[in-house]
Amino acid sequence: MDVATLDVGYLAATEAVALLDRSERGKLAVSGPDAAAFLDSLLSNAIAGVAPGTGVDATLLTHKGRMLAEVRVLATEDELLLDTERPALQALFDALHTFRIGYAAELHKRTLQRGLVSLLGPAADGLLARPPGPAEHEHLATDVAGVAVRAIRSDLGVDLLCASEDTQALREALERAGARPIDEAVAETVRVEHGRPRFGVELDEDTMPQEAGLHERAVSYTKGCYVGQETVARLHWKGRPNRHLRGLRFSAPPPAGAALLLGDARVGAVASVARSPRLGTIGLALVRREAPPGALLAIAGSDATATVVELPFSQ
């Protein structure tokens, strides 16, 4: 993508409204009288108290408290909707399928059956006759130009879930209404600026929720047992993470995956890199606590350097 295209899309996503098709995200649903109790036994956040029209973030963990998936859980009157990054879908499906025994709950595949279109930017609500409430994960059933959708408040705008066969018609209607199509590079720039980690990019199967800064919004320390609870609770009450999700300001674009060095010590690796029209070349990474905000890091195999900063990025 050339700089001019990035800048135009960036302006749409930060000052107006931009459109990105995210139908590739993994989508599942759980229904039945034990649906909430079942998910409570498996995921890190409290699900049973989620009222229809609202939702929560949660994580699927190993028994050692490492992440297998970050999951958005939305409650409707009939079922619990789940979506996750595509690299985490198989692990989430396998866990739901394996541990469902003994619960009156049904698991439904929705990845290919549902489209997902994201509106990014402060003008997103203006394209909808009935936008969702202001709190993240609030959602409602509505329609856009005759297309039935579930409109979901996201951290950057509104997500629209629809039948997969209606996705193209929905996109065209939104474009006619003023949404500017963007590609993943623009959306990644906005995501990195906001300091929102992504499974499969900054996060993987070696990451604990506290390291990623997810514990405040995706982990309950008061509900009953779930997979990985003991390790996560022990770290919360008695310890502190060895790594933290940090922002990086690069002096020049770094090599992907290059080691981050504090002196001779490796304290992390370059995870995401974005060219922000507002901030320059920035990125996110899990960085060891020995390199606090303000630390200047060398980058292996490069003359570039990285300054560690708190998240989200400021001007």
For each residue, the residues with C-beta under 8 A, 3 or more apart:
1: 5 6 183 185 186
2: 5 6
3: 6 7 275
4: 7 8
5: 1 2 8 9
6: 1 2 3 9 10 185 186 189 275 277
7: 3 4 10 11 277
8: 4 5 11 12 180
9: 5 6 12 13 18 180 182 183 186
10: 6 7 13 14 186 189 190 276 277
11: 7 8 14 15 16 277
12: 8 9 15 16 17 18 120 121 179 180 182
13: 9 10 16 17 18 120 121 156 182 186 187 190
14: 10 11 121 122 190
15: 11 12 121 122
16: 11 12 13 121 122 123 178 180
17: 12 13 119 120 121 122 123 124 126 127 157 178 179 180
18: 9 12 13 119 120 121 179 180 181 182 186 187
19: 117 118 119 120 171 174 175 179 180 181 182
20: 117 118 120 181 182 183 184 186 187
21: 115 116 117 118 167 171
22: 25 116 117 118 159
23: 114 115 116 117 164 167
24: 86
25: 22 83 84 85 86 111 116
26: 83 84 85 86 88 89 92 93 111
27: 81 82 83 110 111 113 114 116 161
28: 81 82 83 89 92 93 96 107 108 109 110 111
29: 79 80 81 82 107 108 110
30: 35 38 39 79 80 82 96 105 106 107 108
31: 35 78 79 80 105 106 108
32: 35 38 103 104 105 106
33: 104 105
34: 37 38 103 104 105
35: 30 31 32 38 39 79 80 103 105 106
36: 39 40 47 48 50 75 80
37: 34 40 41 48 103
38: 30 32 34 35 41 42 99 100 103 105
39: 30 35 36 42 43 47 58 73 80
40: 36 37 43 46 47 48 223 224 226
41: 37 38 99 103 224 225 226 227
42: 38 39 60 95 96 99 226 227
43: 39 40 47 58 59 60 71 73 226
44: 58 59 60 61 209 218 219 220 226 228 229 232
45: 56 57 58 59 73 218 219 220 223
46: 40 49 50 56 220 222 223
47: 36 39 40 43 50 56 58 73 80
48: 36 37 40 223
49: 46
50: 36 46 47 54 55 56 73 75 80
51: 54 75
52: 75 76 77
53: 75 76 133 138 139 140
54: 50 51 74 75 135 137 138 139
55: 50 72 73 74 75 81 137 138 139 152
56: 45 46 47 50 72 73 137 217 218
57: 45 70 71 72 73 137 214 217 218
58: 39 43 44 45 47 70 71 72 73 218 219
59: 43 44 45 67 68 69 70 71 209 214 218 219
60: 42 43 44 67 68 69 71 88 91 92 95 227
61: 44 64 65 66 67 68 209 226 227 228 231 232
62: 65 66 67 68 205 227 228
63: 227 228 231
64: 61 228 231
65: 61 62 208 209 228 230 231 232 235
66: 61 62 205 206 207 208 228
67: 59 60 61 62 70 199 203 204 205 207 208 209 212
68: 59 60 61 62 88 91 92 95 205
69: 59 60 84 85 88 89 91 92 199
70: 57 58 59 67 84 85 88 199 203 214 218
71: 43 57 58 59 60 82 83 84 88 92
72: 55 56 57 58 82 83 84 137
73: 39 43 45 47 50 55 56 57 58 80 81 82
74: 54 55 80 81 82 137 139 150 152
75: 36 50 51 52 53 54 55 80 81
76: 52 53 79 80 81 150
77: 52
78: 31
79: 29 30 31 35 76 108
80: 29 30 31 35 36 39 47 50 73 74 75 76
81: 27 28 29 55 73 74 75 76 110 150 161
82: 27 28 29 30 71 72 73 74 92
83: 25 26 27 28 71 72 116
84: 25 26 69 70 71 72 88 89 92 199
85: 25 26 69 70 88 89 198 199 200
86: 24 25 26 89 200
87: 199 200
88: 26 60 68 69 70 71 84 85 91 92 199 200
89: 26 28 69 84 85 86 92 93 111
90: 93 94
91: 60 68 69 88 94 95
92: 26 28 60 68 69 71 82 84 88 89 95 96
93: 26 28 89 90 96 97 107 109
94: 90 91 97 98
95: 42 60 68 91 92 98 99 227
96: 28 30 42 92 93 99 100 107
97: 93 94 100 107
98: 94 95 101
99: 38 41 42 95 96 227
100: 38 96 97 103 105 107
101: 98
102:
103: 32 34 35 37 38 41 100
104: 32 33 34
105: 30 31 32 33 34 35 38 100
106: 30 31 32 35
107: 28 29 30 93 96 97 100
108: 28 29 30 31 79
109: 28 93 112 113
110: 27 28 29 81 113 114
111: 25 26 27 28 89 114
112: 109 164
113: 27 109 110 163 164
114: 23 27 110 111 161 162 163 164
115: 21 23 161 162 163 164 166 167 170
116: 21 22 23 25 27 83 159 160 161 162
117: 19 20 21 22 23 159 160 162 167 170 171 174
118: 19 20 21 22 154 156 157 158 159 160 187
119: 17 18 19 124 127 157 158 159 160 174 179
120: 12 13 17 18 19 20 124 156 157 182 187 190
121: 12 13 14 15 16 17 18 124 156 157
122: 14 15 16 17
123: 16 17 126 127 178
124: 17 119 120 121 127 128 131 157 158
125: 128 131 158
126: 17 123 178
127: 17 119 123 124 144 174 177 178 179
128: 124 125 131 142 144 151 158
129: 142 143 144
130: 140 142 151
131: 124 125 128 151 153 158
132: 138 139 140 151 152 153 158
133: 53 138 140 153
134: 138 153
135: 54 138 153
136: 153 154 155
137: 54 55 56 57 72 74 152 153
138: 53 54 55 132 133 134 135 152 153
139: 53 54 55 74 132 150 151 152 153
140: 53 130 132 133 150 151
141: 148 149 150 151
142: 128 129 130 148 149 150 151
143: 129 146 147 148 149
144: 127 128 129 147 149 160 170 173 174
145: 169 170 173 176 177
146: 143 169 173
147: 143 144 162 166 169 170 173
148: 141 142 143 162 163 166
149: 141 142 143 144 160 161 162 170
150: 74 76 81 139 140 141 142 160 161 162
151: 128 130 131 132 139 140 141 142 158 159 160
152: 55 74 132 137 138 139 158 159 160 161
153: 131 132 133 134 135 136 137 138 139 158
154: 118 136 157 158 159
155: 136 194 196
156: 13 118 120 121 190 191 194
157: 17 118 119 120 121 124 154
158: 118 119 124 125 128 131 132 151 152 153 154
159: 22 116 117 118 119 151 152 154
160: 116 117 118 119 144 149 150 151 152 170 174
161: 27 81 114 115 116 149 150 152
162: 114 115 116 117 147 148 149 150 166 167 170
163: 113 114 115 148 166 167
164: 23 112 113 114 115 167
165:
166: 115 147 148 162 163 169 170
167: 21 23 115 117 162 163 164 170 171
168: 171 172
169: 145 146 147 166 172 173
170: 115 117 144 145 147 149 160 162 166 167 173 174
171: 19 21 117 167 168 174 175 181
172: 168 169 175 176
173: 144 145 146 147 169 170 176 177
174: 19 117 119 127 144 160 170 171 177 179
175: 19 171 172 178 179 180 181
176: 145 172 173
177: 127 145 173 174
178: 16 17 123 126 127 175
179: 12 17 18 19 119 127 174 175
180: 8 9 12 16 17 18 19 175
181: 18 19 20 171 175
182: 9 12 13 18 19 20 120 186 187
183: 1 9 20 186 187
184: 20 187 188
185: 1 6 188 189 274
186: 1 6 9 10 13 18 20 182 183 189 190
187: 13 18 20 118 120 182 183 184 190 191
188: 184 185 191 192 272 274
189: 6 10 185 186 192 193 274 275 276 277
190: 10 13 14 120 156 186 187 193 194
191: 156 187 188 194 196 198 274
192: 188 189 195 247 272 274 276 282 283 284 313
193: 189 190 274 276 278 279 282 312 313
194: 155 156 190 191 312 313
195: 192 213 245 247 284 311 312 313
196: 155 191
197: 201 202 203 212 213 214 245 284
198: 85 191 201 202 203 272
199: 67 69 70 84 85 87 88 203 204
200: 85 86 87 88 203 204
201: 197 198 271 272 284
202: 197 198 207 212 245 271 272 284 285 286
203: 67 70 197 198 199 200 207 212 286
204: 67 199 200 207
205: 62 66 67 68
206: 66
207: 66 67 202 203 204 211 212 286
208: 65 66 67 211 212 231 232 235 241
209: 44 59 61 65 67 212 214 215 218 219 232
210: 213 214 215 219 232 235 236 241
211: 207 208 241 242 243 244 245 286
212: 67 197 202 203 207 208 209 245 286
213: 195 197 210 216 244 245 311
214: 57 59 70 197 209 210 217 218 219
215: 209 210 218 219 232 236
216: 213 219
217: 56 57 214
218: 44 45 56 57 58 59 70 209 214 215
219: 44 45 58 59 209 210 214 215 216 232 236
220: 44 45 46 223
221: 233 236 237
222: 46
223: 40 45 46 48 220 226
224: 40 41
225: 41 229
226: 40 41 42 43 44 61 223 229
227: 41 42 60 61 62 63 95 99
228: 44 61 62 63 64 65 66 231 232
229: 44 225 226 232 233
230: 65 233 234
231: 61 63 64 65 208 228 234 235
232: 44 61 65 208 209 210 215 219 228 229 235 236
233: 221 229 230 236 237
234: 230 231 237 238 239
235: 65 208 210 231 232 238 239 240 241
236: 210 215 219 221 232 233 239
237: 221 233 234
238: 234 235
239: 234 235 236
240: 235 289
241: 208 210 211 235 244 289
242: 211 288 289
243: 211 268 286 287 288 289
244: 211 213 241 286 287 289
245: 195 197 202 211 212 213 284 285 286 287 311
246: 268 284 285 286 287 291 293 308 309 310 311
247: 192 195 282 283 284 308 309 310 311 312 313
248: 260 270 282 283 284 285 287 297 306 307 308 309
249: 279 280 281 282 306 307 309
250: 253 254 273 280 281 282 283 299 304 305 306
251: 281 304 305 306
252: 281 302 303 304
253: 250 273 275 281 304
254: 250 258 270 273 283 299 302 304 306
255: 258 270 299 301 302
256: 270 273
257: 269 270
258: 254 255 269 270 299 300 301 302
259: 266 268 269 270 299 300
260: 248 266 267 268 269 270 285 287 291 297 298 299 300 306
261: 264 265 266 267 297 298 299 300
262: 265 267 288 290 291 295 297 298
263:
264: 261
265: 261 262 290
266: 259 260 261 269 300
267: 260 261 262 287 288 290 291 297
268: 243 246 259 260 285 286 287 288 291 297
269: 257 258 259 260 266 285
270: 248 254 255 256 257 258 259 260 273 283 285 299 306
271: 201 202 283 284 285 286
272: 188 192 198 201 202 283 284 285
273: 250 253 254 256 270 281 282 283
274: 185 188 189 191 192 193 281 282 283
275: 3 6 189 253 280 281
276: 10 189 192 193 279 280 281 282 313
277: 6 7 10 11 189
278: 193 315
279: 193 249 276 282 313 315
280: 249 250 275 276
281: 249 250 251 252 253 273 274 275 276
282: 192 193 247 248 249 250 273 274 276 279 313
283: 192 247 248 250 254 270 271 272 273 274 306
284: 192 195 197 201 202 245 246 247 248 271 272 311
285: 202 245 246 248 260 268 269 270 271 272
286: 202 203 207 211 212 243 244 245 246 268 271
287: 243 244 245 246 248 260 267 268 291 297 308
288: 242 243 262 267 268 291
289: 240 241 242 243 244 292
290: 262 265 267
291: 246 260 262 267 268 287 288 295 297 308
292: 289 295 308
293: 246 308 309 310
294: 307 308 309
295: 262 291 292 307 308
296: 305 306 307 308
297: 248 260 261 262 267 268 287 291 305 306 307 308
298: 260 261 262 305
299: 250 254 255 258 259 260 261 270 302 304 305 306
300: 258 259 260 261 266
301: 255 258
302: 252 254 255 258 299
303: 252
304: 250 251 252 253 254 299
305: 250 251 296 297 298 299
306: 248 249 250 251 254 260 270 283 296 297 299
307: 248 249 294 295 296 297
308: 246 247 248 287 291 292 293 294 295 296 297
309: 246 247 248 249 293 294 313 314
310: 246 247 293
311: 195 213 245 246 247 284
312: 193 194 195 247
313: 192 193 194 195 247 276 279 282 309
314: 309
315: 278 279
